[in-house]
């Protein structure tokens, strides 16, 4: 049985994740995504939030997507507008090369 994922104010890990999410939403990040041909930019940011959440808490991406879709607190914390589809995230991940992602990380 897996534990549910809840955001906890004041927890160092959640605070750091919050700062990363803020950074993802900045204009410079959007420009870097577009420059590295990781598009559509707004969807890419949404998907990256889910992927980073999964990485942060060592979750399967499918479990992270499920938790985000059923927990209002996570939707609000991640600032995700629509229901996230697992197939869309996997499709997004398969569309770009690792070099594009690495260039994006080092350019922000």
C-alpha positions in Angstrom: 0.0 0.0 0.0 1.3 3.4 -0.9 1.0 6.4 1.3 -1.0 9.4 0.0 0.9 12.5 -1.0 0.0 15.7 0.9 1.8 19.0 0.8 3.0 20.1 4.2 3.7 23.8 4.9 7.0 24.3 6.7 8.5 21.0 5.5 11.9 21.6 3.9 11.3 19.3 1.0 8.0 20.9 0.2 9.4 24.4 0.5 12.2 23.5 -1.9 9.7 21.9 -4.3 7.7 25.1 -4.1 10.7 27.2 -5.1 11.4 24.9 -8.1 7.8 25.2 -9.2 8.0 29.0 -8.9 11.2 28.9 -11.1 9.4 26.7 -13.7 6.7 29.3 -14.1 9.1 32.2 -14.8 9.4 33.9 -18.1 13.1 32.9 -18.4 12.2 29.2 -18.0 9.5 29.5 -20.7 12.1 31.0 -23.1 14.6 28.3 -22.3 12.0 25.6 -23.0 11.1 27.2 -26.4 14.8 27.7 -27.2 15.4 24.0 -26.6 12.4 23.1 -28.7 10.5 21.6 -25.7 7.0 22.5 -26.7 4.2 23.3 -26.1 5.7 25.4 -23.3 2.7 25.6 -21.0 2.0 21.9 -21.2 5.7 21.1 -20.8 5.8 23.1 -17.5 2.7 21.3 -16.3 4.3 17.9 -17.1 7.6 18.9 -15.6 5.9 19.7 -12.3 4.5 16.2 -12.1 7.8 14.6 -13.2 9.7 16.6 -10.6 7.1 15.8 -7.9 7.6 12.1 -8.7 11.4 12.4 -8.6 11.3 14.3 -5.3 9.3 11.7 -3.5 10.6 8.7 -5.3 7.2 7.9 -6.8 6.2 6.2 -10.0 5.0 8.8 -12.4 1.7 7.0 -12.7 1.2 7.2 -9.0 2.1 10.9 -8.9 -0.4 11.6 -11.7 -3.1 9.7 -9.8 -2.4 11.6 -6.6 -2.4 15.0 -8.3 -5.7 14.2 -10.1 -7.5 13.2 -6.9 -6.0 15.7 -4.4 -7.2 19.3 -4.6 -4.2 20.4 -2.3 -1.7 19.0 -4.9 -3.6 20.6 -7.8 -3.4 23.9 -6.0 0.2 23.5 -4.9 1.4 22.6 -8.4 -0.9 25.1 -10.0 -2.2 22.5 -12.5 -5.3 23.6 -14.4 -6.6 20.5 -16.1 -6.7 16.9 -15.3 -3.3 15.4 -16.1 -3.3 12.3 -18.3 -0.6 9.8 -17.8 -0.4 9.0 -21.5 0.2 12.7 -22.2 3.2 12.8 -19.8 4.7 9.6 -21.3 4.2 11.0 -24.8 5.8 14.3 -23.8 8.8 12.5 -22.3 9.3 10.5 -25.4 9.2 13.5 -27.7 12.5 15.1 -26.8 16.1 13.9 -26.6 18.0 13.8 -23.3 20.4 16.4 -24.7 17.5 18.9 -25.1 16.5 18.4 -21.5 20.1 18.8 -20.2 20.5 22.0 -22.3 17.3 23.3 -20.8 18.4 22.6 -17.3 21.8 24.2 -17.7 20.3 27.3 -19.4 17.9 28.3 -16.7 
